[in-house]
Amino acid sequence: MRSAGEFRHPWVVSGQASFSFLSWLTVATILLLWYLVTARGWVSAFVLPSPANLWSEFQVLVVKGYAGKTLAEHILASLFRTFTGLGLGIAIGVPLGLLMGSSRVAYAILGPIFSFLRPIPPIAFIPLMILYFGIGEFSKVALIFLAALYYVVLNSSAGVRTVPQDLVRAGMNLGLSRTKLFAKVVFRAALPHIMTGIKTATAISWAIVVAAELIAAQAGLGFMVMDATTFFRVPNVYIGIIIIGLIGVTLEAITAAIDRKLLHWMGR
């Protein structure tokens, strides 16, 4: 016999299975339509290559690479830039956001700066990155760092400022020191907002890497897509886009799994 904590309503389980089935059905339908459209010649192969054509070209890329570098090197170059910029954004953004959320002075000083920068697309800073840092790796990582920093700082700050005062008072009544109160109560209560910022920053960082690799990159998925576009290598463009999308979905799944692990108590 199940305990109350182990009870799972059968409708919830079947509902999750149904949603998963719908997701896979959507993917299968898109692939089938893609195959039919290209097989029957309804769309020019130059506009939309067939799945078989892309698979053949993908095998060539795996064996011969692109522009003198292997496909793995292009993927790793993009991942390195993304995770370096994202990691710095998280490492600096979380403490800065917590400071802004817990200190009115810090929020008054830094709040207007981030409010001004927030609506500006990160790619608008590409000319400045080139002007100040040149066309090396640093400018690309700095652009991704800037994009990640916005979301991490603002969500971390909002998380601290939205902590219920009842929780803070309860911690104070229990005699917690200021340090323990912040670590045990405020930080944990703000953690959902922080994770939201990190998940958003991860997605944005991976998207921005394509723009970052426009800065005279010689490797990376963004470079491969843009170079293939220049020389009308349409299959390579589609392959690059598909790989970018698949890696993006994988990163989203990883961050969602981390979110569930850290916030396992949410919704209970």
N, C-alpha and C positions, 0 to 999 in steps of 0.2 A: 504494500500500500504506500502511495506517495505521500510525503509530507506536504504541508502547505507551501513551503518554499520551493518544492520541486514541481509543483503543479504547472502544467502548460495547457492552455485551452486548445483543443484540437483545431478550432477554426483559425487560430493564429498560425499554427504550423502549416495547415493546408493553404492558408493565404500566402505565406512566404513562398511555398513551393509554386503556387500559381504565378506569382510575380516573377519568379526566376524563369519559369517556363515561357512567360510572355517576352522576357528579355531575349532569351535565346531564339525564340520564334521570330522576333524582329530582326535579329542579325541574319538568320537563315533566309528570311524573306528578301532582305536587301541584297544578299549574295546571289540569290536565285534570279532576282530582277536584273542585276548586273550581268549575270551570265547570259540571260535571254536577250537583253538589249544588244550586247556585243556579238553574240553568236548569230543573230539574225541580221546584223548589219544596220540596225536602226540608228546607230550612232557611229560616227567615224572613229576608227582606231586611233587616230591622232588626238582626238578629243578625249576619248575614254578607252584605254587599252583593255583587252579582255583579261580575266583572272589568269588564264593560262599564259598569256604574254607576260604579265607581271611576274608570275612565278618563275618563268624562264629567265627573265632579266634579273630577278632576285638571286637566282643561283649563280649567274654570271658575276654579280656584285660580290657575293660571298667568296667566290674563287679569285677574281681579279681585282676587287676593290674599286675605288673611284678616285680619280685624280691623284694616283700614286699612293693612296693609303687604303688599308683594308676597311671593310664596312664596320668591323669591331672598333677600329681606331676612331672612326667618325662618331660612333655611338658613345664611346668612352670620353671623347673630347667634350661632347655636349653635356654628358652627365657630370663630368668633373667641374665644368663651369657652373652648372646649375647647383650642385651640392656645395661648392665652395661659397658662392654668393648667398645661397639659402642658409647655410650653416652660420655664416657671419651675421646674417640678418636676424636669425633666431638668437644667437649668442649675445648680441647687442640689444636687439629689440625687446626681448622679454624683460630683462632687468630695467631697461629704460621705460617700458610701458608700466611696469609695477611701480617704479618711482613716480611717474606721472599720476598714476591712479591713487597713490597713497599720500602724495604731497601736493597741497594746493599751490605752493610756490613753484614747484617743478612744472605742474600743469599750466600755470599762468605763463611761465617762461617758454615752455616748449610747445604747448598746445597750438598757438597761432602758427608756428612754423609748419607743423604737420597738417594743420587745416589748410594752409596755403598750398603745400606740396601735394596733398592727396588727390585733387582733381586733375593734376598734370600727368599725362601718360608718360611712363618711364622712357619710352622710345624718343620722347621729345628731348631727352638729355643726351642723345647719341652725339650730336655735334660738340657739346661741351666735354663729353668724355674723351673724344678724340683730341680736342684742343688742349685739355689739361693733362691727360694721361697717355696720349699717343694711341697707336693702333695695336698695341700688344695685348696680352692676356688680361692685364690688370683692368683695362677699360671695360672689357666684356664682363668680368666678374663684378666690377663696381656697379654696372648697370643692373645686374640681377640682384645684387645686394640692396640697392636702393629700392627696387620694386618690392622685395620681400620685407624690408624694414617697415614700410608704411603699414602693412596689414598686421604684422606682429605687434608693433608698438600700439596701434590704435585699439586692437582687440584686447591686448593685455591690460591697457589702461582702463578700458570700459569694463573689463571683468572685475577689477578691484573696486571701481566706483559703484558697481551694482551689487556688491556683497550686502546682503540684508543686515541691517544694524542689530537685529535680534541675535544673530549669530555672534557678532562681535561682543555684544553685552554679555551673552552667555559665557563666552570664553573669558572675559574679564572677571565675571562672577566666580568662575572656577579658579581664579588666581593665576592664570597664565601670564607669563612675562610678555613683554612687547614682542620679543623675538619669536617665542613659541606661538603667540597669538597670530602673528603674521604667517608663520610656517604651517601651523595646524589648522587655522580657520580661514584666514583671508586668502592665502595662496590656493588652498584646495577648493574654496568656493569659486575662485576666479579661473580655475583650471579649464572648465568647459569653454570659456571665452578664449583663453590662450590657445587651446587646441584648435578652435575654429580659425583663429588667426594663422596658425602654423599650416593647417590644411589649405587654406586659401593661398597663403604665400607659396606653398609647394607647387600648386597648380599654376599660379602666375609666373613663378620663376621658370618653370619648364616652358611656358609659352613665350616668355621674354627671351629665352636663349636663342630662338630663331632670329629675333631682331638683333640681339647682341652679336651674333655671328655674321651680321652684315658688316661689322667693323673689321674689314680686311682679314677675315678668318681664312685659314688654309685647311681647316678640318672641322668636322662637326656636321650634324644633320641639317642644320639651317644653311650652312655653306653648300652642302650637297644639293639641297632643293633649289637654292638660288642659282647655283652654277648650272645645274641641269636645265633650269628655266631659260637661262641665257642662251644655251646651245640647243634648245628645243628637244631635249631628251625627256620626252613626256613620261615614259614608263618610270624613269628614275625619280621624277618629281613625285609621282603617285606613291612609289615605294618609300621615299623619304617621309612623305606625309603620313602614310599608314604606320610606319615605325614610330614616328613622333606620337601619333595617337595611341598606339598600343602601350608605349612606355608611360604616357600620361595616365592611361587607365590603370596600369600597374602601380604607379606612384599613388594614385588615389586610393586604391585598394589597400596599400601598405599603411598609409596614414589613417585610413578608416579603421584598420585592425589595431593600430597603436592607440587610437582614440578609444576604441571599445575596451582595450586592456587597461588603460589608465583610468577611464571613467566607467568602470564596470558597475558602479553603484548608481549611475544615472538611470532614471526611469523606474526605480524600485520604490 
